[in-house]
Amino acid sequence: MEWLAKREGISFSLKVCDLVKEALETEEDVALSTFALEREPTSAKSKALAHDEVW
């Protein structure tokens, strides 16, 4: 990891911090994806909002 920090011109501790944040974001994405996949079969299409209604 030291070479990654040197390549980016940042400290080793900052690189470790960045990598930990990335890992946590990935874990969150996986958890939310799993949650969505579990809910999808039970969601009623008739209750779904259109794109324009959401944005």
C-alpha positions in Angstrom: 0.0 0.0 0.0 2.9 2.3 0.5 3.6 2.5 -3.2 0.0 3.4 -3.8 0.3 6.4 -1.4 3.6 7.4 -2.9 2.2 7.2 -6.4 -0.7 9.5 -5.4 1.5 11.8 -3.5 -0.4 11.3 -0.2 0.6 9.9 3.2 0.3 6.2 4.0 -2.3 6.9 6.7 -4.5 8.9 4.3 -4.3 6.1 1.7 -5.3 3.5 4.3 -8.2 5.8 5.3 -9.3 6.1 1.7 -9.2 2.4 1.2 -11.2 1.7 4.4 -13.8 4.2 3.2 -14.0 2.5 -0.1 -14.4 -0.9 1.5 -17.2 0.4 3.8 -19.0 1.9 0.8 -18.7 -1.4 -1.1 -20.1 -3.3 2.0 -23.0 -0.9 2.1 -23.7 -1.3 -1.6 -23.8 -5.1 -1.2 -26.1 -4.9 1.8 -28.5 -2.5 0.1 -28.5 -4.5 -3.1 -29.3 -7.7 -1.1 -32.1 -5.8 0.7 -33.6 -4.6 -2.6 -33.4 -8.0 -4.1 -35.3 -9.5 -1.2 -38.0 -6.8 -1.4 -38.4 -6.9 -5.2 -40.7 -9.9 -5.5 -43.2 -8.4 -3.0 -43.3 -4.9 -4.5 -46.5 -4.1 -6.3 -46.0 -2.5 -9.7 -49.2 -0.6 -9.3 -47.8 1.3 -6.4 -44.5 2.1 -8.1 -43.8 5.8 -8.9 -42.9 7.0 -12.3 -39.5 8.6 -12.8 -41.0 12.0 -13.2 -42.9 11.6 -9.9 -39.7 10.8 -8.1 -37.5 13.5 -9.6 
